[in-house]
Amino acid sequence: MLLDTHTLLWFLDDDPQLPSVVRERIENADTSFVSIVSLWEIAIKISIGKLRLNYSFHDLQDLLDRFEIEVLPLAFTDIEQYLNLPLHHRDPFDRMLIAQAMSHDLTLISRDEQFDAYSIQRSRE
């Protein structure tokens, strides 16, 4: 499964907005991924003051390791997939997550219903 940025943050913060069933799925999954794009989005939002974490950005790597969440790098095929996506969703970060979910045959864990316009599997929160 591929975690949307908000899903990752809610999971790490033990935020009640993340349903317990989703938390359990992440904790019990053989493999959970977060895109490098989500980490980039987090860094951008921190730098412009739109996001504050309860831990340092540096500590994020340790948290990912502790919960066995793997960072999914960008591949050339992901970018090619991105180029072929219709513009149902305009957010470039979300579009790249869609492209990666398609390229790697991953279920995207997100509350964003705009993802449903694409031929991906999305697990609703």
Beta strands, then each sheet from edge to edge (+ up, - down):
strand 1: 2-3
strand 2: 32-35
strand 3: 69-72
strand 4: 108-109
strand 5: 122-123
sheet 1: 3+ 2+ 1+ 4+ 5+
end
